[in-house]
Amino acid sequence: MRYLILLLILFATPAHARTWQINLIQSHGPREISRQEAIRMMQFARAKFSTIGVKTRLGRASYSKLLNPAYNLTTYQNSVHWWAQKLPPRKNIIRHVLTPPFFDGLWYIGGSAIGICALHHSYIITTSNAQYKNIDGLDRWYQSATAIAHELGHAFGARHTKSHSIMNFEALHFDDIKLLSFAPESVTQIYKCME
């Protein structure tokens, strides 16, 4: 009888009521940010999900001994697959790898996800890079934190949008970046992915 009640509760609970664990892995390299700032950026990204009713918790925050490979890779997609080869499968745990800035030797922010709606895969890996300031001395904290939210958004099922939102392909160029949220179509995609 107890198991029947547990099953009824499980099926009566909406998919978005689940709490998703996100592990933060920070790789090292030139111009890397501090561990405290990496965690603060992840908290900013998690707060964006909280506003749409997606519950997350920060699991393990670790520092990889592996040198960020991105300096020798041609695309961000190659980078996320490189990390997938180096990290063991962790079903039901989302891992975000935060790397120092890279892109042809320039200070540049970007990222990649292992796939759209990867929540039910053996590998749920996203990656982005972070920096305090770019080569022109402009603050890039919010761009770095928003890149985390954007890439996690892909793992949760959100696709790129044309709307003024986190999932816009050019979101990092918006002046009001710290105020961006998920567009209604992204929320629908995320909820569908969590079913």
Sequence and secondary structure as in RCSB ss.txt:
>XXXX:A:sequence
MRYLILLLILFATPAHARTWQINLIQSHGPREISRQEAIRMMQFARAKFSTIGVKTRLGRASYSKLLNPAYNLTT
YQNSVHWWAQKLPPRKNIIRHVLTPPFFDGLWYIGGSAIGICALHHSYIITTSNAQYKNIDGLDRWYQSATAIAH
ELGHAFGARHTKSHSIMNFEALHFDDIKLLSFAPESVTQIYKCME
>XXXX:A:secstr
 HHHHHHHHHHHS GGGSEEEEEEEEEE TT   HHHHHHHHHHHHHHHHTTT EEEEEEEEEEEEE GGGG S 
HHHHHHHHHHHS   TTEEEEEEE   STTS    EEES SS TTSS  EEEEE  SB TT  B HHHHHHHHHH
HHHHHTT   BSSSSTTBTTGGG TTGGG    HHHHHHHHHHT 
